[in-house]
Amino acid sequence: MVRQDQDRRLCGAAVVTWWLRVRLVPTVLMSALAGYTLLLLTVRDGTVILPAISVNAGNTVPLAFFLPLLVAGPLAHCLDSRQPHAELTGIRRTAWRDTVLAAASTAAALALTGLVHAVTSADVTLQTGRNTLFLTGLMLTARAVLGRAGIVVPLGWVFAVILLGRRTSSTFHSWAVTALPPGTGHATAAAALSVTAGVAATFITARKLP
């Protein structure tokens, strides 16, 4: 009996290791999170001036505005990296593992953001963490509907806010949640709702895919 339990544990560990490799977690995802953290430390309050449609001038965009895409994009790639025939018989566990991966990735990004904020005290890091939750959740939800094409949705959102989000040179429309200051109530709520919906959509989608 003890031998059988040991064999089961070893088999389970081997399956998890195989799944992590198939999902490219040790390579793509870990590298993405490391790059996200390093760039957040580097760019901090750095800005760039980009053209906009909603205002004539003064469209200053923080460089950190783009960093959430470094989490959302690689995570989408990892979730789409599959071996359908090998996963066909274990679809229920695969669904749970993919769901945990999505949730853990956003939690890790948020924790790393908090670490950077503790070191730098830059408010833009808090905004970036919130935006990472929002845009990653948006990607996960869109992926459940559009498949691989879902990755373009957070990218489209970023540029929609840049081009159309400003009310004036110093204020944004209420819908442009990723551009609003940290602590804005409805922006924080939107981020929480987005990531919750995205994780739920990941579970539902994973159960339908081999």
C-alpha positions in Angstrom: 0.0 0.0 0.0 2.8 2.4 0.9 4.6 1.5 -2.3 1.4 2.2 -4.3 1.0 5.6 -2.6 4.6 6.5 -3.5 4.1 5.5 -7.1 0.9 7.6 -7.3 2.8 10.6 -5.9 5.6 10.1 -8.3 3.3 9.7 -11.2 1.4 12.8 -10.2 4.6 14.8 -9.9 5.7 13.6 -13.4 2.3 14.7 -14.9 2.5 18.2 -13.3 6.1 18.6 -14.5 5.1 17.5 -18.0 2.2 19.9 -18.0 4.4 22.8 -16.8 6.8 22.1 -19.7 4.0 21.8 -22.3 2.6 25.1 -21.1 6.1 26.7 -21.3 5.8 27.9 -17.7 9.6 27.6 -16.8 10.7 29.4 -20.0 8.1 31.8 -21.5 6.0 32.7 -18.5 8.8 33.0 -15.9 10.8 35.1 -18.4 7.8 37.3 -19.0 7.3 37.9 -15.3 11.0 38.7 -14.8 11.0 41.1 -17.8 7.8 42.8 -16.5 9.5 43.3 -13.1 12.8 44.6 -14.5 11.1 47.0 -16.9 8.8 48.3 -14.2 11.8 49.0 -12.1 13.5 50.7 -15.0 10.8 52.8 -16.6 8.9 53.8 -13.5 7.7 57.4 -14.2 9.1 57.5 -17.7 6.7 58.9 -20.3 6.3 59.2 -24.0 4.2 61.7 -26.0 1.9 59.9 -28.5 -0.7 61.3 -30.9 -4.4 61.3 -29.9 -7.7 61.9 -31.5 -9.6 63.1 -28.4 -7.2 66.0 -27.7 -5.0 68.2 -29.9 -1.9 68.1 -27.7 -0.5 66.9 -24.4 -1.1 63.2 -24.7 1.7 62.1 -22.4 1.6 58.3 -21.9 3.5 56.5 -19.1 5.8 53.8 -20.5 4.5 51.5 -17.8 1.1 51.7 -19.6 2.3 49.0 -22.0 3.8 46.7 -19.4 0.7 44.6 -18.6 0.9 43.3 -22.2 4.1 41.6 -21.1 2.0 39.4 -18.8 -1.2 39.0 -20.9 0.5 38.1 -24.1 2.9 35.4 -22.8 0.2 33.9 -20.6 -2.1 33.6 -23.7 0.7 31.9 -25.5 1.3 29.4 -22.7 -2.4 28.5 -22.4 -2.5 28.0 -26.1 0.5 25.7 -26.0 -1.1 22.2 -25.9 -0.7 18.6 -26.8 -4.4 17.7 -27.5 -4.1 14.0 -27.8 -2.2 13.6 -24.6 -4.6 15.9 -22.7 -7.7 14.3 -24.1 -8.1 11.8 -21.3 -7.4 14.2 -18.5 -9.5 17.2 -19.5 -10.9 17.9 -16.0 -7.6 18.1 -14.4 -6.2 20.1 -17.3 -9.0 22.6 -16.8 -8.2 23.1 -13.2 -4.5 23.4 -13.9 -5.0 26.0 -16.6 -7.3 27.9 -14.3 -4.8 27.8 -11.5 -2.1 28.9 -13.9 -4.1 31.9 -15.0 -4.9 32.9 -11.5 -1.4 32.3 -10.2 0.2 34.3 -13.0 -2.0 37.4 -12.3 -1.3 37.0 -8.5 2.4 36.7 -9.2 2.4 39.9 -11.4 0.5 41.7 -8.6 2.9 40.5 -5.9 5.9 41.6 -8.1 4.3 45.0 -8.6 3.9 45.4 -4.9 7.5 44.5 -4.4 8.6 47.2 -6.9 6.3 49.7 -5.3 7.9 48.9 -1.9 11.3 49.6 -3.4 10.5 52.7 -5.5 7.3 54.2 -3.9 6.2 55.1 -7.4 2.4 55.4 -7.7 2.6 54.3 -11.4 3.5 50.8 -10.1 0.1 50.6 -8.4 -1.6 51.7 -11.5 0.4 49.1 -13.5 -0.6 46.3 -11.2 -4.3 47.2 -11.4 -4.0 47.5 -15.2 -2.3 44.1 -15.4 -5.3 42.5 -13.7 -7.7 44.3 -15.9 -6.0 43.6 -19.2 -5.1 40.0 -18.4 -8.7 39.4 -17.4 -9.8 41.0 -20.6 -7.5 38.8 -22.6 -8.7 35.6 -20.8 -12.3 36.5 -21.4 -11.7 37.4 -25.1 -9.7 34.2 -25.5 -12.7 32.2 -24.4 -14.8 33.7 -27.1 -12.3 34.4 -29.9 -9.6 31.8 -29.3 -6.1 32.8 -30.1 -7.3 36.1 -31.6 -8.3 37.2 -28.1 -4.8 38.5 -27.5 -5.5 41.5 -29.8 -8.3 42.7 -27.4 -6.0 44.1 -24.6 -3.7 45.5 -27.2 -6.7 47.2 -28.9 -7.9 48.5 -25.5 -4.5 50.1 -24.8 -4.4 52.0 -28.0 -8.1 52.9 -27.8 -7.4 54.6 -24.4 -4.3 56.3 -25.9 -6.2 57.7 -28.9 -9.6 58.3 -27.5 -9.4 58.2 -23.7 -8.6 61.7 -22.8 -11.3 64.3 -22.0 -8.7 67.0 -21.7 -4.9 67.1 -21.6 -5.0 66.2 -17.9 -8.2 64.2 -17.4 -9.6 61.0 -18.9 -13.1 59.6 -19.6 -14.5 57.4 -16.9 -14.4 54.3 -19.3 -10.6 54.6 -19.8 -10.0 52.7 -16.5 -6.4 51.8 -17.3 -5.5 55.5 -17.5 -7.2 56.6 -14.3 -5.1 57.2 -11.1 -4.5 54.4 -8.5 -7.3 54.3 -6.0 -10.0 55.2 -8.4 -12.9 53.1 -7.1 -14.6 52.0 -10.3 -11.3 51.3 -12.1 -10.3 49.0 -9.2 -13.7 47.3 -9.3 -13.4 46.9 -13.1 -10.0 45.2 -12.7 -11.3 42.8 -10.1 -14.3 42.0 -12.2 -12.2 41.5 -15.3 -9.7 39.1 -13.8 -12.5 37.1 -12.0 -14.4 36.8 -15.3 -11.2 35.9 -17.1 -10.3 33.1 -14.7 -13.8 31.7 -14.8 -13.8 31.8 -18.6 -10.4 30.0 -18.6 -11.9 27.1 -16.7 -15.0 26.9 -18.9 -12.9 27.0 -22.1 -10.3 24.5 -20.8 -13.1 21.9 -20.1 -14.2 22.2 -23.8 -10.7 21.8 -25.3 -8.7 18.7 -25.6 
